[in-house]
């Protein structure tokens, strides 16, 4: 793989990176309380979104690209008009840090997860809180809508992945397999697989049809294990200490990309498959051109 382009992006850890659906913008969130928008492929800073009082931990764009949701250690979720960066709404209800946000495929609902052991569902348009799921006993670190928008999945300390109906958050099942905390959940672009990573140093692929485990992959290096599927669904990128791991979905074969940074806290493929980005503890974003 080619040497990456490196951006000195934030004043503290880079917690999240993601590309917009049109491949025109790279968005980053930092422990320095701000969100930054970067042009693709010049990687010039377009805009800085300021408003959170503490670390910005998570990002989620609406399907139409007009809203960006952010979650923070300041316990709030903020909705920003995109790409103008104007603050649209602030959602309050969580008692502790917000660790994950996701917007439903139809763009009507927002889910947020928190260290307060709850997952909350909000009406994206009005900002009204619709339901609170309290089935987790401890910190919740991940929450994603299923590709059909009919279910919400969440995970955190304890290792269970819980399933909820939406918008009422009635419990509908649980996925058991991780031995300890689950940090990340994401679906493949075609909706066939759910990928999860845990502090048991395992990457698991689940069938989204019957929720059976399709593959277990041991993650030997330490890390927080952020994950991202390539646009064609053939590769999963996993962030680890000092490297990004690239696993082939079909057979689990591995390519390692070394990084001179201990903590890799986020990875993201661009929707067109051209770029792979990582955010890390050294305050930098690295971008590899893949094609």
Helices and strands as residue ranges (DSSP letters): E 5-8, E 14-19, E 25-30, E 34-39, E 45-50, E 56-61, E 67-72, E 77-81, E 87-91, E 98-103, E 109-114, E 119-123, E 129-133, E 140-145, E 151-156, E 161-165, E 171-175, E 182-187, E 193-198, E 202-207, E 213-218, E 227-229, E 235-240, E 243-248, E 254-258, E 264-269, E 275-280, E 284-289
